[in-house]
């Protein structure tokens, strides 16, 4: 495993992050859909919900999303620059 190229490692780590980050935003969006279509109160402050819940769920997705975007590019750069 240690002989694999850096790009392969970056792609593997990115996929692990995708598997852990996307369910969080999916739950947040399902809660939002339930609020809009079924009348639940996950995010309605007047009914006892919490807007902070959406902020936390979005942040738990948004922070790893930065690494999902940058890690493959860093792997490509680390393979191309030493070659050329």
C-alpha positions as CSV (number, residue, x, y, z in Angstrom):
1,X,0.0,0.0,0.0
2,X,2.9,2.4,0.7
3,X,4.1,2.1,-2.9
4,X,0.8,3.6,-4.3
5,X,1.1,7.0,-5.9
6,X,0.0,10.1,-3.9
7,X,-2.9,10.7,-6.3
8,X,-4.3,7.3,-5.4
9,X,-4.1,8.0,-1.7
10,X,-5.7,11.4,-2.2
11,X,-8.6,9.8,-4.1
12,X,-9.0,7.2,-1.4
13,X,-9.1,9.8,1.3
14,X,-11.5,11.9,-0.7
15,X,-13.9,9.0,-1.1
16,X,-13.8,8.3,2.6
17,X,-14.6,12.0,3.3
18,X,-17.5,11.9,0.8
19,X,-19.0,8.8,2.4
20,X,-18.9,10.6,5.8
21,X,-19.9,14.1,4.7
22,X,-22.8,13.6,2.3
23,X,-25.2,11.7,4.7
24,X,-25.1,14.8,7.0
25,X,-26.3,17.2,4.3
26,X,-28.8,14.6,3.2
27,X,-30.3,14.5,6.7
28,X,-30.4,18.3,6.8
29,X,-32.2,18.4,3.4
30,X,-34.6,15.7,4.4
31,X,-35.5,17.7,7.6
32,X,-36.0,20.8,5.4
33,X,-38.2,18.8,3.1
34,X,-40.3,17.5,6.0
35,X,-40.6,21.1,7.3
36,X,-41.9,22.4,4.0
37,X,-44.1,19.5,2.8
38,X,-45.2,17.7,5.9
39,X,-45.5,20.5,8.5
40,X,-42.8,19.3,10.9
41,X,-40.9,21.9,13.0
42,X,-37.2,21.0,12.9
43,X,-36.2,24.5,11.9
44,X,-39.2,26.6,12.9
45,X,-38.2,28.7,15.9
46,X,-41.7,29.7,16.7
47,X,-42.8,26.1,17.1
48,X,-39.7,25.1,19.2
49,X,-37.3,24.1,16.4
50,X,-33.8,25.4,16.0
51,X,-32.2,27.3,13.1
52,X,-28.9,26.4,14.7
53,X,-29.5,22.8,13.8
54,X,-29.4,23.7,10.1
55,X,-26.2,25.7,10.6
56,X,-24.5,22.8,12.3
57,X,-25.6,20.2,9.8
58,X,-24.5,22.5,6.9
59,X,-21.2,23.2,8.6
60,X,-20.6,19.4,9.1
61,X,-21.0,19.0,5.4
62,X,-19.4,22.3,4.2
63,X,-16.1,22.0,6.0
64,X,-15.2,18.5,4.6
65,X,-16.4,19.7,1.2
66,X,-13.4,21.9,0.9
67,X,-11.1,18.9,1.3
68,X,-13.3,16.9,-1.1
69,X,-12.5,19.6,-3.7
70,X,-8.8,20.2,-3.0
71,X,-7.3,16.8,-2.2
72,X,-7.5,15.3,-5.7
73,X,-6.0,18.5,-7.2
74,X,-3.2,18.3,-4.6
75,X,-2.6,14.7,-5.6
76,X,-2.4,15.6,-9.3
77,X,0.0,18.4,-8.6
78,X,2.2,16.2,-6.5
79,X,2.4,13.7,-9.3
80,X,2.8,16.1,-12.2
81,X,5.3,18.6,-10.8
82,X,8.1,16.0,-10.0
83,X,7.6,14.4,-13.4
84,X,7.9,17.5,-15.5
